[in-house]
């Protein structure tokens, strides 16, 4: 199949497929006499593998490492465990950071408790953002020093 057909079957953009190929995440396709790339079912499986890993938040470097294990199935898998443990730690850290960000945004949102429309000049949210820009304390970062 040509790249457009691979794109349709996988739901992956043509440019992304080319990028993954350049990055060594997909095996190089055969070339037709006219120079067009010719992909096979194994490429679709590889592409689905890469996309699945990416959907789990894995970096391209991690996906490349997993593809190395696929290409060398006799390798010990302890590095795969380490890779997943590191990914889990990163996701946990991101979750903690997102929860802190949510608290900050909620604190900022509460600075404008007026349910009725009012001029932006009276908006507590905008005032807090402006104060922070000027180096003063703000509701969303009460413990930071600007």
Protein Blocks (a to p, Z undefined) as FASTA:
>chain_A
ZZklmmmmnopafklmmmmmmnopaccddddfkopacddfklmmmmmmmmmmmmnopafk
lmmmmmmmmmmmmbcfklmmmmmmmmmmmmmmmmmmmmmmmmmmmmmmmmmmcfbdcdfk
lmmklmmmmmmmnopacfklmmbcZZ
